[in-house]
């Protein structure tokens, strides 16, 4: 039970760090889009999703299949996210 707990702590810590960076990046993109320096178009995004979407879903399913889904991992994720 200790290994999934430690793995959960590490993954929760990195999820919290990446969410902070994603929030900052999203705010920067929103400000830049508001001032017209950068424009968002759904046509280019649609092409990217069509090309890379199935591959990314496949790798996410493989990753979730490898993770041990136990109580220790879930508790470690929660503690790592809240206190990381």
TORKOL-4160 file (C-alpha; in steps of 0.2 Angstrom, whole numbers, padded with zeros to 4 digits, m for minus):
84
<pt num="1" X="0000" Y="0000" Z="0000"/>
<pt num="2" X="0015" Y="0012" Z="0002"/>
<pt num="3" X="0020" Y="0012" Z="m0016"/>
<pt num="4" X="0004" Y="0018" Z="m0023"/>
<pt num="5" X="0003" Y="0031" Z="m0009"/>
<pt num="6" X="0020" Y="0038" Z="m0013"/>
<pt num="7" X="0016" Y="0037" Z="m0032"/>
<pt num="8" X="m0001" Y="0046" Z="m0028"/>
<pt num="9" X="0009" Y="0060" Z="m0018"/>
<pt num="10" X="0021" Y="0063" Z="m0033"/>
<pt num="11" X="0007" Y="0063" Z="m0046"/>
<pt num="12" X="m0004" Y="0074" Z="m0036"/>
<pt num="13" X="0010" Y="0086" Z="m0034"/>
<pt num="14" X="0014" Y="0087" Z="m0052"/>
<pt num="15" X="m0005" Y="0089" Z="m0056"/>
<pt num="16" X="m0006" Y="0104" Z="m0045"/>
<pt num="17" X="0010" Y="0112" Z="m0053"/>
<pt num="18" X="0003" Y="0109" Z="m0070"/>
<pt num="19" X="m0014" Y="0116" Z="m0066"/>
<pt num="20" X="m0006" Y="0132" Z="m0060"/>
<pt num="21" X="0004" Y="0134" Z="m0076"/>
<pt num="22" X="m0011" Y="0130" Z="m0087"/>
<pt num="23" X="m0021" Y="0143" Z="m0078"/>
<pt num="24" X="m0008" Y="0156" Z="m0080"/>
<pt num="25" X="m0006" Y="0151" Z="m0099"/>
<pt num="26" X="m0025" Y="0152" Z="m0101"/>
<pt num="27" X="m0025" Y="0170" Z="m0094"/>
<pt num="28" X="m0011" Y="0176" Z="m0105"/>
<pt num="29" X="m0020" Y="0168" Z="m0120"/>
<pt num="30" X="m0036" Y="0177" Z="m0115"/>
<pt num="31" X="m0028" Y="0194" Z="m0113"/>
<pt num="32" X="m0018" Y="0192" Z="m0130"/>
<pt num="33" X="m0034" Y="0187" Z="m0139"/>
<pt num="34" X="m0044" Y="0201" Z="m0131"/>
<pt num="35" X="m0032" Y="0214" Z="m0138"/>
<pt num="36" X="m0032" Y="0206" Z="m0155"/>
<pt num="37" X="m0013" Y="0201" Z="m0156"/>
<pt num="38" X="m0018" Y="0183" Z="m0158"/>
<pt num="39" X="m0034" Y="0176" Z="m0165"/>
<pt num="40" X="m0042" Y="0159" Z="m0161"/>
<pt num="41" X="m0049" Y="0149" Z="m0175"/>
<pt num="42" X="m0058" Y="0133" Z="m0173"/>
<pt num="43" X="m0053" Y="0127" Z="m0191"/>
<pt num="44" X="m0035" Y="0124" Z="m0186"/>
<pt num="45" X="m0040" Y="0116" Z="m0170"/>
<pt num="46" X="m0052" Y="0104" Z="m0178"/>
<pt num="47" X="m0038" Y="0098" Z="m0190"/>
<pt num="48" X="m0027" Y="0095" Z="m0175"/>
<pt num="49" X="m0040" Y="0086" Z="m0165"/>
<pt num="50" X="m0044" Y="0075" Z="m0180"/>
<pt num="51" X="m0026" Y="0071" Z="m0182"/>
<pt num="52" X="m0020" Y="0068" Z="m0165"/>
<pt num="53" X="m0036" Y="0065" Z="m0155"/>
<pt num="54" X="m0037" Y="0046" Z="m0157"/>
<pt num="55" X="m0018" Y="0044" Z="m0153"/>
<pt num="56" X="m0019" Y="0054" Z="m0137"/>
<pt num="57" X="m0034" Y="0045" Z="m0131"/>
<pt num="58" X="m0025" Y="0028" Z="m0134"/>
<pt num="59" X="m0010" Y="0034" Z="m0124"/>
<pt num="60" X="m0022" Y="0040" Z="m0109"/>
<pt num="61" X="m0030" Y="0023" Z="m0109"/>
<pt num="62" X="m0014" Y="0014" Z="m0108"/>
<pt num="63" X="m0008" Y="0025" Z="m0094"/>
<pt num="64" X="m0023" Y="0023" Z="m0084"/>
<pt num="65" X="m0022" Y="0004" Z="m0087"/>
<pt num="66" X="m0004" Y="0004" Z="m0079"/>
<pt num="67" X="m0009" Y="0014" Z="m0064"/>
<pt num="68" X="m0014" Y="0004" Z="m0049"/>
<pt num="69" X="m0031" Y="0011" Z="m0044"/>
<pt num="70" X="m0031" Y="0007" Z="m0026"/>
<pt num="71" X="m0036" Y="0017" Z="m0010"/>
<pt num="72" X="m0018" Y="0022" Z="m0007"/>
<pt num="73" X="m0016" Y="0030" Z="m0024"/>
<pt num="74" X="m0032" Y="0040" Z="m0022"/>
<pt num="75" X="m0027" Y="0045" Z="m0005"/>
<pt num="76" X="m0010" Y="0050" Z="m0011"/>
<pt num="77" X="m0017" Y="0060" Z="m0025"/>
<pt num="78" X="m0028" Y="0070" Z="m0014"/>
<pt num="79" X="m0014" Y="0073" Z="m0001"/>
<pt num="80" X="m0002" Y="0077" Z="m0015"/>
<pt num="81" X="m0014" Y="0089" Z="m0023"/>
<pt num="82" X="m0019" Y="0098" Z="m0008"/>
<pt num="83" X="m0003" Y="0100" Z="0001"/>
<pt num="84" X="0010" Y="0099" Z="m0013"/>
